[in-house]
Amino acid sequence: MAALTNRLTGYSPYALTLLRIMSGLLFLAHGSQKLFGLPPRTGPAPDLASLFGLGGVMELVGGALIVLGLFTRPVAFLLCGEMAFAYFLFHAPKNFYPALNGGDAAILFCFIFLYLTFAGPGPVSVDAARRRA
């Protein structure tokens, strides 16, 4: 068991990179749906000056920066706050339980971005390339 643990530990920076990229792509898709209707949404596009419009811009731009691993720590910190804000403003008032109020994705994104704030982007990122240069 120790040999397996040692072997897997060497891959943990790349698992962090994969977590960052996949989370960023999923988050970017939320922003794309809000702003451009891709994938198709129900209802009209939000006004950019509204909370939903601002959230869509943060999700689109922030998701793209997370995918690239550019300014990862500050962007992840902002997105973590956005998701906490969204959960308590829009989801928590509906029901106490996240599975019933539709906020489980917001909670997951919040804690993934909190983790990225402290862990950084991983070795395959623009931030890592800039540090090496």
N, C-alpha and C positions, 0 to 999 in steps of 0.2 A: 504494500500500500504506500509506503514512503517513497518508493521509486516512482510510482505513478504521480504522486503529489509533486515530487521534484520536477518531473517532466512537464506536467501541466503548468506549474508555476512559471516556467520560462515563456509560456505563451500568453500570460495574463496581460502584458501591455498591448498585444494584438487583439485580445478579447475586448479590452477597453476601447480600442479604435473601432472595432466592429459595433459595439454598443453605441458609441458616439455617432457613427454614420447612420445606422438604422434608426436611431431616435430622431436624428436631424431630418432624415427623409420623411418619416411619419409626421413630424411636426410641420415640415414644409408643406406636406399634402393638406393639412388642416388650413393653413394660410391660403394655399392655392384655391381650395374649395370656397373659402369665404370671399376672396377677392375676385376670382375669375370663373367660379362655377365649375372647376375641374378638380375632382370628379363632380358630376352634377349635384347640385344642392336643391333643397326645397325652399322656396321663398326667394325674395329679391336679394340682391347684393347689399351688404350693409353700407351705410354712409361712412366714408373714411374718417370723418370727424367724430363718429360714435365709438363707444367702447368696443363693439364688435369689429369695426373698421380698424381701429388701432391694434386690436388683438390680431387681426388678419395680417397686418403689415409686420408686426413683431414675429408672428409665426412664419411668414414667408421669408423675410430677411434673416431672422434669427436662425431658422431651420437651415437655410443655405450656408450661413457662417459656421454653424455646428457641423454640417456635413464636411465642409472644407477644413475644419479645424483651425479657423482663423479667429483670433481674439476669443478663444474658447471660454476661458474662465470668466471674463466680465459678461459675455453674452449669456452663458449658462446661468450666471447669477441673476441677470435680468429676467430670463425666461422662467426660472424657478419662482421668482416673485410673481410674474404674470400668472402662472398656473395656480399658485396659492390664492391669489386675488380672485381669479376666475372661479375656483372651487367654492370659496366662502361667499362670493357674491351671487353666483348663478346656480350652483348645485346644492350646497348645504341647506339652503332654505326649503328645498323641495322635500327632503327626507333626511333623516339622520344617517341612514345606511348608504354608503357609496354605490353599492350594487343596485340600489333602488333609485338613487338620485342622478345617475348617469355621470357621476364624477370620478369614477375609478381611473379613467385615462388621465384626467387632470392630476390626480394624486401621483400616479406613476411618473408622468412627465416631470412633476415638481421634484420628486426625489431623485430621478435620474439626473436632472439638471443640477440639483444640489450636489450630487456625487461628482459630476463633471467639474463643478466649480472648484472642488478640492483636489480631484485626481488629475485634472488637466486633460489634454486632448489625446494622449497616446503618441506612439512613435511615428505613425503615418498621418501627418497633418501639416498644414502650412505653418502653424506655430512652431512645430519641431524643426521644420526645414529652415525657418528664419533663425532659430536658436543656433543651428549648426553653421549657418553662413556667417 
